[in-house]
Amino acid sequence: MNIRGVIFDKDGTLFDFQSTWGIWTAQILVRIAGSDGVLLGQLARALGYDTEARRVQPGSVIVAGTPMEIAAVIHGYMPAMSQTQIFDWLNKEAETAPQVLVTDLHRLTAELRRINLGLCVMTNDAENPARAHLASVEALDLFDFVIGSDSGFGAKPDAAPLLALADKMDIPAAACVMVGDSTHDLRAGRAAGMRVVAVLTGLAEVAELAPLADAVLPDVSYLPAWISAQNS
């Protein structure tokens, strides 16, 4: 079956992960811990963040976790705030996180539209920050639908949010491809009966992604050529 729809992950796929969330996490840690170096170090370890390198580490909850899961970790160090309050605060802070694109999304989506593909984004981030991030680079209108982990369809690695997007596009799941940088993305796509493509602009490496993927690409700019080859 030819590919007719593409569902993109956001962070680490459309946006470079460390350039965005490495900087953001450092800012969040300082806002929580202030001058308390011990608290900052404890929270950094809990979140999987290397304060010296200023980099999120592989396996961190920040990589593929939902904002509520991140809030649950932080709540252990901020008991004066409820988990829901921390969740709301994180989402507000995330809306202004610096965004560094992996490639020119206008050019990429134009190439994909030329071969008549539906285009969506499904992120384990919350929907409002996701929309804000895409809007900040004038890319929100390039996609048919954008949903997050709080949009009512669940979160990856569950298949449900991907199946919901296939339904919204009116395209069979088997005619869609899920593109992402983490094993959560690939497992969700496979569970949904989609083809799955991994990209290397997140934290996971080839050895981790290749066993789960139909293809591993350097970044999403290589996707139009790969889809054209599959459909030929």
Backbone bond lengths (Angstrom), bond angles and torsions (degrees), N, CA, C in turn:
res aa  C-N    CA-C-N  psi(-1)  N-CA   C-N-CA  omega(-1)  CA-C   N-CA-C  phi
1 M - - - 1.472 - - 1.527 109.96 -
2 N 1.329 116.08 130.18 1.463 120.05 179.46 1.525 111.68 -65.23
3 I 1.309 115.45 149.62 1.470 121.21 176.16 1.528 108.80 -76.45
4 R 1.336 115.99 127.42 1.464 121.21 -179.33 1.524 112.95 -121.58
5 G 1.331 116.71 -11.92 1.455 119.81 -178.52 1.521 111.40 -144.59
6 V 1.331 115.78 147.55 1.465 121.86 178.72 1.521 108.66 -125.08
7 I 1.327 116.05 130.61 1.458 121.69 174.07 1.523 107.60 -114.45
8 F 1.317 115.96 117.90 1.461 121.91 -178.88 1.522 111.19 -97.88
9 D 1.316 116.38 139.17 1.452 121.10 158.43 1.525 106.69 -69.84
10 K 1.328 117.89 166.49 1.474 120.04 -179.55 1.533 112.45 -102.39
11 D 1.330 116.37 -69.00 1.462 120.21 -173.26 1.518 111.44 -76.93
12 G 1.319 115.97 126.61 1.448 121.07 -176.56 1.512 112.40 87.84
13 T 1.333 116.26 -5.86 1.464 121.46 -179.19 1.532 110.38 -119.46
14 L 1.322 116.19 -60.39 1.469 120.40 174.56 1.528 110.66 -88.42
15 F 1.335 116.14 -31.70 1.460 122.06 179.15 1.528 109.67 -117.20
16 D 1.328 116.64 140.98 1.460 120.93 176.93 1.523 109.20 -64.92
17 F 1.326 116.88 125.93 1.460 120.31 -170.49 1.523 113.46 -65.74
18 Q 1.317 117.40 -53.59 1.463 118.95 -174.77 1.523 112.16 -67.22
19 S 1.320 117.41 -37.30 1.465 120.25 -179.34 1.515 111.70 -64.40
20 T 1.323 116.17 -26.42 1.460 121.08 179.74 1.527 111.63 -93.59
21 W 1.335 115.93 -62.30 1.461 120.11 -168.94 1.520 113.55 -88.25
22 G 1.334 117.61 -18.78 1.456 118.85 173.10 1.523 110.82 -64.53
23 I 1.333 116.15 -44.71 1.461 121.75 178.86 1.524 110.67 -68.76
24 W 1.327 116.35 -44.55 1.467 121.02 -178.30 1.522 111.58 -61.04
25 T 1.330 116.80 -43.10 1.463 120.27 -178.57 1.523 111.22 -63.09
26 A 1.320 116.75 -40.17 1.467 119.70 177.49 1.527 110.62 -59.96
27 Q 1.315 117.37 -41.08 1.467 121.53 179.63 1.529 110.84 -65.95
28 I 1.327 116.94 -41.51 1.461 121.20 -179.83 1.525 110.73 -64.12
29 L 1.314 117.22 -42.68 1.460 121.19 -179.89 1.524 111.33 -59.98
30 V 1.318 116.17 -43.31 1.470 120.33 -179.70 1.527 110.21 -66.79
31 R 1.316 117.01 -38.99 1.472 119.56 -179.84 1.517 111.79 -66.63
32 I 1.312 117.26 -31.71 1.461 120.99 179.28 1.525 110.88 -80.28
33 A 1.337 116.29 -49.26 1.468 120.85 -170.99 1.516 113.67 -89.25
34 G 1.325 117.28 -22.60 1.467 119.21 -177.36 1.520 110.51 59.56
35 S 1.327 117.77 -126.22 1.460 121.87 -178.74 1.529 112.45 -93.02
36 D 1.323 117.22 5.44 1.463 121.30 -179.52 1.525 109.34 -82.06
37 G 1.332 116.04 93.88 1.455 120.94 -176.57 1.518 113.73 -64.64
38 V 1.333 116.60 -33.32 1.466 120.13 179.35 1.526 110.44 -65.91
39 L 1.339 116.29 -46.78 1.462 120.46 178.83 1.517 110.60 -62.80
40 L 1.314 116.28 -42.08 1.468 119.74 -179.96 1.522 110.30 -59.91
41 G 1.330 117.02 -44.05 1.453 120.81 -179.44 1.521 112.36 -65.42
42 Q 1.333 116.16 -40.51 1.469 120.17 179.24 1.522 110.80 -63.99
43 L 1.317 116.04 -45.71 1.461 120.40 -178.29 1.521 110.88 -67.85
44 A 1.323 117.14 -38.50 1.463 120.75 178.12 1.526 110.51 -60.58
45 R 1.328 116.41 -43.42 1.471 119.70 178.58 1.521 110.98 -65.00
46 A 1.332 116.27 -39.92 1.466 119.74 -179.45 1.525 111.29 -65.15
47 L 1.324 116.73 -35.16 1.462 121.27 -179.10 1.523 112.80 -86.64
48 G 1.322 117.55 -10.11 1.458 120.01 -177.94 1.509 111.98 75.77
49 Y 1.347 116.09 51.38 1.464 120.54 -177.05 1.517 109.61 -127.05
50 D 1.317 116.96 130.58 1.462 123.36 178.63 1.530 108.13 -91.51
51 T 1.343 116.21 106.13 1.464 120.05 -174.82 1.521 112.34 -70.10
52 E 1.327 118.04 -28.11 1.467 120.20 -179.90 1.524 110.88 -74.15
53 A 1.323 115.89 -46.52 1.466 119.83 179.57 1.521 112.17 -81.69
54 R 1.346 117.00 -13.40 1.461 123.52 -176.14 1.535 110.54 55.78
55 R 1.340 113.42 49.12 1.463 120.00 -177.93 1.522 110.56 -136.11
56 V 1.324 115.28 140.66 1.457 121.13 171.52 1.522 107.65 -72.70
57 Q 1.332 116.80 136.69 1.459 120.82 -177.19 1.526 111.17 -91.55
58 P 1.343 117.08 149.61 1.465 119.71 175.09 1.534 110.32 -55.54
59 G 1.305 116.42 139.83 1.455 121.03 -179.00 1.514 113.95 89.65
60 S 1.323 117.49 -6.65 1.462 121.26 178.27 1.523 110.64 -63.85
61 V 1.337 116.30 146.84 1.466 121.05 175.44 1.524 110.57 -61.37
62 I 1.323 117.27 -22.66 1.465 121.22 -179.60 1.532 111.05 -69.21
63 V 1.327 116.70 -25.25 1.467 120.06 -175.31 1.521 111.72 -67.89
64 A 1.317 117.52 -54.85 1.468 120.05 -174.40 1.516 113.06 -127.39
65 G 1.329 117.50 -1.21 1.457 120.42 -179.83 1.509 112.69 -74.11
66 T 1.314 116.05 159.84 1.459 121.08 175.84 1.529 108.85 -82.13
67 P 1.335 118.23 162.19 1.472 119.86 175.59 1.522 112.87 -55.92
68 M 1.339 117.70 -34.81 1.460 119.79 179.34 1.529 111.05 -67.94
69 E 1.319 117.16 -35.35 1.461 120.27 176.70 1.521 111.28 -68.24
70 I 1.320 116.53 -37.90 1.471 120.39 175.71 1.522 109.58 -66.41
71 A 1.330 116.33 -41.74 1.468 120.93 178.67 1.520 111.28 -61.01
72 A 1.334 117.05 -35.45 1.459 120.96 179.77 1.524 111.12 -63.90
73 V 1.340 116.70 -38.14 1.463 120.29 177.43 1.528 110.32 -67.31
74 I 1.328 116.56 -45.99 1.462 120.88 -177.74 1.521 111.05 -66.51
75 H 1.323 116.98 -32.99 1.465 120.68 -177.53 1.533 112.09 -56.94
76 G 1.321 116.58 -32.14 1.455 120.07 178.20 1.521 113.32 -63.25
77 Y 1.335 116.34 -18.64 1.468 121.62 -178.98 1.526 111.75 -112.57
78 M 1.327 116.82 -3.71 1.467 122.66 177.76 1.524 109.35 -133.21
79 P 1.326 118.57 61.52 1.475 120.50 -174.18 1.519 114.31 -64.56
80 A 1.345 117.54 -17.09 1.464 120.37 179.71 1.523 111.94 -70.45
81 M 1.338 116.77 -19.55 1.462 121.58 177.72 1.517 109.14 -108.66
82 S 1.319 116.69 143.81 1.458 119.85 176.10 1.530 109.36 -74.09
83 Q 1.328 115.67 162.30 1.452 119.73 178.38 1.529 111.07 -61.12
84 T 1.327 116.55 -37.45 1.471 120.56 178.61 1.520 111.29 -66.21
85 Q 1.329 117.15 -39.54 1.463 120.50 177.52 1.531 110.92 -63.97
86 I 1.332 116.22 -40.77 1.469 120.07 177.90 1.524 109.79 -65.78
87 F 1.327 116.55 -40.69 1.468 121.57 177.28 1.527 110.54 -57.43
88 D 1.334 116.80 -48.08 1.463 120.80 -179.59 1.524 110.80 -63.32
89 W 1.329 116.36 -40.56 1.473 120.57 179.60 1.529 111.19 -65.22
90 L 1.336 116.21 -44.10 1.464 120.21 179.23 1.524 111.27 -60.98
91 N 1.329 116.82 -42.82 1.464 119.68 179.64 1.524 111.69 -62.88
92 K 1.326 116.34 -39.66 1.466 119.84 178.22 1.516 110.61 -65.21
93 E 1.337 116.36 -43.67 1.461 120.37 178.39 1.533 111.22 -65.38
94 A 1.331 115.77 -37.19 1.465 119.90 -177.23 1.520 112.51 -66.34
95 E 1.319 117.44 -28.61 1.468 120.52 -178.39 1.520 111.85 -61.09
96 T 1.336 117.34 -27.08 1.464 120.52 -178.14 1.529 112.39 -105.25
97 A 1.338 117.86 11.67 1.467 120.88 178.32 1.524 109.41 -62.68
98 P 1.337 118.15 140.10 1.478 120.79 -179.67 1.514 110.56 -65.00
99 Q 1.318 117.47 135.64 1.466 121.25 -176.15 1.530 110.35 -114.98
100 V 1.321 116.08 126.46 1.469 121.98 178.83 1.523 108.11 -119.88
101 L 1.318 116.47 111.19 1.459 121.23 -177.18 1.527 111.71 -70.23
102 V 1.326 115.33 146.93 1.460 121.39 175.08 1.522 110.47 -75.43
103 T 1.336 116.20 -36.55 1.460 121.73 -178.06 1.520 108.50 -153.21
104 D 1.315 117.34 174.05 1.460 122.45 177.84 1.535 108.77 -72.43
105 L 1.330 116.54 107.51 1.463 119.83 -175.59 1.522 112.39 -69.81
106 H 1.318 117.56 -29.83 1.465 119.16 177.48 1.531 110.24 -64.39
107 R 1.318 116.14 -43.44 1.465 119.80 178.82 1.526 110.41 -67.66
108 L 1.324 116.87 -44.40 1.465 120.76 -178.94 1.520 111.52 -60.68
109 T 1.328 116.38 -50.75 1.469 118.33 -177.10 1.520 111.36 -68.20
110 A 1.328 117.83 -31.67 1.471 119.95 176.37 1.524 110.31 -62.97
111 E 1.325 117.17 -41.05 1.468 120.71 178.42 1.532 110.37 -64.22
112 L 1.330 116.59 -39.99 1.461 120.25 -178.87 1.526 111.50 -72.47
113 R 1.325 117.07 -35.89 1.472 119.78 177.10 1.522 111.22 -66.03
114 R 1.334 116.72 -31.10 1.469 119.94 -179.48 1.521 111.37 -65.07
115 I 1.328 116.72 -22.51 1.465 118.66 175.72 1.532 110.21 -105.83
116 N 1.341 114.24 24.91 1.476 122.78 168.11 1.528 114.20 60.51
117 L 1.326 115.78 50.07 1.454 120.65 179.77 1.523 111.97 -106.44
118 G 1.342 115.70 139.76 1.451 120.34 167.66 1.521 108.54 -76.54
119 L 1.341 117.07 146.53 1.471 120.85 -174.58 1.520 110.37 -132.98
120 C 1.332 116.36 127.74 1.459 121.90 -179.76 1.521 110.53 -136.88
121 V 1.325 114.69 166.77 1.465 121.55 174.03 1.520 108.26 -128.10
122 M 1.338 116.86 130.98 1.456 122.20 172.39 1.522 107.86 -128.20
123 T 1.317 116.10 116.45 1.455 121.40 -177.73 1.519 110.71 -123.67
124 N 1.325 116.18 149.63 1.459 119.73 172.82 1.520 111.41 -80.41
125 D 1.321 117.55 -2.96 1.454 122.25 166.75 1.532 106.83 -67.80
126 A 1.330 116.92 168.22 1.462 120.05 174.56 1.532 109.38 -75.50
127 E 1.330 116.17 157.85 1.466 119.97 -173.59 1.529 112.71 -66.52
128 N 1.335 118.53 -45.05 1.465 119.54 -176.41 1.522 113.00 -61.84
129 P 1.351 119.38 -47.95 1.468 118.27 174.90 1.526 112.28 -60.22
130 A 1.330 117.14 -38.51 1.463 120.06 179.68 1.524 110.72 -60.24
131 R 1.319 116.17 -45.51 1.458 119.77 178.22 1.527 111.25 -64.16
132 A 1.343 116.27 -39.19 1.467 120.32 178.53 1.527 111.16 -63.49
133 H 1.332 116.18 -40.30 1.464 119.58 179.64 1.525 111.24 -64.23
134 L 1.319 116.80 -45.44 1.465 119.97 179.17 1.520 110.95 -66.24
135 A 1.331 116.81 -39.43 1.466 119.97 178.85 1.523 111.28 -64.88
136 S 1.334 116.84 -33.64 1.470 120.27 -177.44 1.523 112.56 -65.24
137 V 1.336 116.67 -21.55 1.465 120.54 176.44 1.527 110.46 -112.64
138 E 1.341 115.46 20.48 1.465 122.96 176.60 1.531 111.69 56.48
139 A 1.337 115.70 41.74 1.463 119.81 -176.77 1.522 113.52 -121.20
140 L 1.325 118.61 -1.70 1.462 120.02 -176.03 1.524 112.07 -60.43
141 D 1.325 116.70 -41.33 1.463 120.60 -176.72 1.526 113.19 -76.78
142 L 1.325 117.02 -1.15 1.465 119.93 179.66 1.525 112.13 -80.81
143 F 1.347 116.67 -11.19 1.460 120.91 -174.98 1.534 110.35 -117.54
144 D 1.314 115.80 146.49 1.459 121.02 -178.16 1.520 111.40 -71.05
145 F 1.329 116.59 -41.66 1.461 121.90 -179.07 1.521 109.22 -144.92
146 V 1.333 115.99 145.05 1.464 122.65 175.46 1.518 107.50 -132.87
147 I 1.335 117.12 121.88 1.458 120.22 177.25 1.531 109.70 -130.88
148 G 1.334 114.98 156.92 1.453 121.77 178.39 1.518 110.92 -123.58
149 S 1.319 114.94 -174.06 1.473 119.59 -177.22 1.520 112.40 -70.02
150 D 1.338 117.34 -14.34 1.469 121.24 -179.88 1.529 112.14 -105.73
151 S 1.335 117.40 16.04 1.467 121.02 -175.94 1.521 113.47 -87.11
152 G 1.320 116.28 -1.25 1.460 119.66 176.04 1.516 114.71 100.29
153 F 1.345 117.28 5.91 1.463 120.08 -178.02 1.522 112.76 -116.00
154 G 1.336 117.30 1.93 1.453 120.54 -177.78 1.517 111.81 93.69
155 A 1.317 114.91 -170.61 1.466 121.36 -175.76 1.523 110.24 -135.33
156 K 1.308 116.49 155.60 1.466 120.90 173.76 1.531 109.06 -66.58
157 P 1.327 119.82 142.82 1.466 127.14 19.20 1.532 115.92 -89.82
158 D 1.319 118.97 12.18 1.469 119.96 174.71 1.528 110.14 -66.44
159 A 1.288 116.57 148.30 1.466 121.39 -179.63 1.522 112.71 -78.43
160 A 1.347 117.47 -22.03 1.468 121.51 -169.41 1.530 114.81 -52.52
161 P 1.359 119.97 -46.75 1.467 117.50 -178.27 1.529 113.15 -65.85
162 L 1.318 116.65 -31.31 1.469 119.37 178.45 1.526 110.82 -72.07
163 L 1.332 116.12 -39.95 1.461 119.67 176.90 1.530 110.84 -64.91
164 A 1.331 116.37 -34.97 1.467 120.08 177.23 1.521 110.85 -63.07
165 L 1.326 116.72 -40.99 1.468 119.65 179.65 1.530 111.17 -69.54
166 A 1.317 117.72 -39.04 1.464 119.95 176.13 1.521 109.74 -59.37
167 D 1.324 115.96 -41.76 1.464 120.79 178.77 1.529 110.78 -64.76
168 K 1.341 117.02 -41.69 1.468 120.47 179.13 1.527 111.05 -62.58
169 M 1.337 116.54 -37.00 1.465 120.59 179.44 1.525 111.72 -80.43
170 D 1.360 117.17 -9.72 1.461 122.86 -175.64 1.535 110.44 58.76
171 I 1.334 114.63 44.44 1.463 122.15 178.81 1.531 107.84 -126.94
172 P 1.328 119.26 132.92 1.464 120.07 177.83 1.529 110.88 -58.28
173 A 1.318 116.25 143.91 1.459 120.11 -179.87 1.529 111.28 -56.33
174 A 1.329 116.32 -36.86 1.467 120.43 -178.64 1.520 112.52 -66.33
175 A 1.327 116.89 -15.51 1.465 121.22 178.43 1.524 111.66 -99.94
176 C 1.331 116.48 12.93 1.469 121.34 179.07 1.520 110.41 -113.31
177 V 1.325 115.21 156.84 1.454 121.30 173.26 1.525 108.39 -125.36
178 M 1.330 116.05 134.04 1.465 122.29 174.85 1.518 107.89 -96.74
179 V 1.338 116.09 128.94 1.465 121.36 -177.72 1.523 108.78 -118.68
180 G 1.321 116.77 121.51 1.455 118.98 -178.94 1.513 113.02 -157.84
181 D 1.328 114.78 175.02 1.463 121.23 -175.59 1.518 113.44 -108.87
182 S 1.343 118.33 -1.46 1.460 120.42 -175.47 1.521 111.50 -127.25
183 T 1.323 115.30 163.25 1.464 119.53 177.46 1.525 110.80 -65.30
184 H 1.343 117.95 -28.93 1.466 120.99 175.37 1.534 110.21 -57.59
185 D 1.338 116.08 -44.64 1.464 120.81 -179.30 1.528 110.86 -62.40
186 L 1.321 114.79 -46.42 1.460 119.80 -175.44 1.524 111.83 -69.28
187 R 1.316 116.83 -40.81 1.467 119.95 178.95 1.527 110.74 -65.63
188 A 1.326 116.37 -38.58 1.463 119.77 178.53 1.525 110.61 -64.40
189 G 1.330 116.23 -45.27 1.459 119.89 179.52 1.512 112.65 -62.20
190 R 1.328 115.64 -42.59 1.461 119.41 -179.84 1.524 110.21 -65.74
191 A 1.336 116.83 -41.74 1.466 120.56 179.64 1.522 111.48 -63.50
192 A 1.345 116.29 -28.72 1.464 120.99 179.26 1.527 112.52 -82.95
193 G 1.333 117.30 -4.35 1.455 120.48 -179.24 1.510 113.30 80.72
194 M 1.332 116.38 22.60 1.463 121.84 -179.35 1.525 110.27 -100.32
195 R 1.321 115.89 161.90 1.453 118.99 166.23 1.528 108.34 -74.03
196 V 1.316 116.07 153.46 1.467 119.56 -174.86 1.523 110.24 -132.33
197 V 1.331 114.59 133.01 1.462 121.89 179.23 1.519 108.87 -124.64
198 A 1.318 115.84 129.94 1.460 121.45 177.41 1.523 110.11 -99.55
199 V 1.324 115.73 147.85 1.463 121.77 173.74 1.523 109.01 -124.26
200 L 1.330 116.10 155.66 1.467 121.75 -172.08 1.522 112.99 -104.01
201 T 1.337 116.47 32.23 1.468 120.40 -179.81 1.523 111.78 -104.42
202 G 1.341 115.80 11.48 1.461 121.10 173.04 1.514 109.15 -108.08
203 L 1.327 117.12 -143.37 1.457 121.04 -177.56 1.519 113.50 -102.46
204 A 1.335 117.65 -21.50 1.463 120.45 -178.44 1.522 110.95 -75.78
205 E 1.329 115.19 148.91 1.458 121.44 -178.73 1.526 110.92 -105.27
206 V 1.330 115.14 171.35 1.464 121.46 -175.67 1.523 112.02 -53.91
207 A 1.322 117.06 -44.82 1.463 120.55 -175.56 1.523 112.09 -60.06
208 E 1.323 117.22 -31.73 1.468 121.42 179.93 1.518 111.79 -80.98
209 L 1.323 116.48 -35.61 1.462 121.22 -173.16 1.526 114.02 -88.72
210 A 1.317 117.07 -37.36 1.466 121.12 -171.42 1.527 113.97 -56.08
211 P 1.335 119.87 -40.76 1.480 118.28 -179.15 1.524 113.90 -64.23
212 L 1.323 117.51 -17.77 1.460 121.43 -176.30 1.530 112.95 -104.52
213 A 1.325 117.04 -7.49 1.469 120.59 -169.42 1.522 112.43 -113.28
214 D 1.331 115.33 152.50 1.459 120.96 170.73 1.523 110.65 -77.20
215 A 1.325 116.00 -26.17 1.461 121.54 177.33 1.519 108.61 -157.86
216 V 1.324 116.62 149.87 1.459 122.74 173.21 1.527 107.03 -119.65
217 L 1.331 116.37 119.00 1.467 122.11 -177.21 1.527 109.88 -112.02
218 P 1.336 117.19 151.87 1.466 119.21 177.83 1.526 112.53 -58.92
219 D 1.334 116.71 -40.38 1.463 121.59 177.33 1.522 108.66 -164.24
220 V 1.330 116.76 176.61 1.469 120.25 -172.86 1.520 113.93 -69.01
221 S 1.331 118.46 -14.57 1.468 119.42 179.22 1.526 111.43 -65.14
222 Y 1.336 117.27 -19.65 1.464 121.68 179.26 1.528 112.35 -84.52
223 L 1.333 117.16 -6.21 1.458 120.69 -172.64 1.530 114.50 -66.69
224 P 1.339 120.82 -44.16 1.471 119.21 -178.75 1.520 113.23 -55.98
225 A 1.320 116.94 -41.88 1.470 120.38 -179.86 1.530 110.04 -65.46
226 W 1.339 116.34 -39.99 1.477 119.15 -179.10 1.523 110.62 -66.25
227 I 1.324 116.91 -43.09 1.473 119.63 179.95 1.525 110.70 -66.50
228 S 1.301 117.60 -41.44 1.479 120.83 178.06 1.523 110.81 -58.72
229 A 1.348 115.75 -39.80 1.466 119.57 179.39 1.539 110.37 -67.52
230 Q 1.331 117.29 -38.40 1.466 120.19 178.43 1.525 111.73 -66.67
231 N 1.316 116.38 -33.75 1.470 120.84 -175.60 1.528 113.40 -89.00
232 S 1.310 116.36 -6.66 1.474 119.22 -176.31 1.532 111.60 -79.40
